[in-house]
Amino acid sequence: MCSFKHFGIKIDIDADPMWCFRLIASQEMCFHAILLLASASNDLASQKPLSKASYRHLQRTLPLLNQRLSDPNAYRDDMVLYVIGILASMTIFFQDYESAQVHAAGISKIMRLRKKFAVEPKRKSMILLSVDRLNFCGSLATDLWTPVYNELNWVQPAVPAHIIRLHASYNMFPLDDYLDPELANVFRNLQYLSILFNEHFCSKTPLDGAVLHEYLEYIQSSLVNLLPSPRGSLQDCVFQGMMTFLATTFRLPGSYTHPSCHSAAAKLRRYYLTASESMENFPKIAEIWLIYICFLSTENMDEVFDEIIIGTRWEFSDLGRSSWDETRLLLKRVMWIDAFHDKVGRKIFERLTTRP
């Protein structure tokens, strides 16, 4: 068992902490791929283009990958899939979407071939976890991304009884009357996930990584699976709000937003402006949540303030004269993750309530 902290939330993972080291020491391709990942991640965190060092690691990784791919049984090798996943992630985050599509096609082919042989369940789960995460980020970042597959590989997680009780006691706001059943179900599960994060953050107890994977991957793959179906401006807006909400929870430490958020944030604003005309009977609390997600997903609030706020019900809302704690409690009734959103949310509230 090993653990790590993400924004103050400790997550326990049932994994051998020496596994990665053994791979690096035994496989040259893995060694260079990990160096490439570390270097590119540093470039990303520094908000710089891909550096010369990253390109050097890329030039050393590609020939080794191509050599491995010449083996007809390469698709059975987990490391081949992971390395292509690293390359695809890099191209997404650095906005080289044409190359991302090439890597996605390769992953898609490998996944189709892998259906022909049995994979040990725990290993299969980790493989799908990586692929589904990549699939979600690609779909989030650009309309040019074609999902690796549009099939739901995860069953809905069994919700612990105490999470359901907390959902009721917090008077979480349902949107069942405004969304189709599939979308409403994903919305509710995302609320459950938010409660789960908050519970462990507040109690400072470790979150079981296996449980997190079940929730996270079911929600991610469900959202990607629901992508192709336009549902009307209001439902599309809520759908994009969920996509963007989930993206904000995976931003890099020290960064305001997740790199994949930029395209999603612009799309959410467009959906909101289109849907706002039909929000007369939509609950104000849910609309305010959507507005906050618009701001949470952008680094430049001034850029969207006039576009989003002026002309909406927000400027007439009593929330403009209430406290941050009251506003936060309302946002938490929709969905809100304290560890990821409190600090940024307070800053947004202060800007919104002090701006002339």
Secondary structure by P-SEA (a helix, b strand, c coil): ccccccccbbbbbccccaaaaaaaaccaaaaaaaaaaaaaaaaaaacccccaaaaaaaaaaaaaaaaaaccccccccaaaaaaaaaaaaaaaaacaaaaaaaaaaaaaaaaaaaccccccaaaaaaaaaaaaaaaaaaaaccccccccccccccccccccaaaaaaaaaaccccccccccaaaaaaaaaaaaaaaaaaaaaaacccccaaaaaaaaaaaaaaaaaaccccccaaaaaaaaaaaaaaaaacccccccccccaaaaaaaaaaaaaaaccccccccaaaaaaaaaaaaaaccccccccccccccccccccccccccaaaaaaaaaaacccccccaaaaaaaaaaaaacc
